[in-house]
């Protein structure tokens, strides 16, 4: 499964929710808070700054 396939899959799971944004963080596995903590922090910061 490619990265684009994974994003499409996750988007399909939440397609009825208008404010959802699916953001891939690569290379990470199941625990991106351990695999890519700085990337996750940046995406969360961007999300909260928009609120």
Buried (B, 14 or more C-beta within 10 A) or exposed (E): EEEEEEEEEBEEEEEEEEEEEEEEBEEBEEEBEEBBEEBBEEBEEEEEEEE
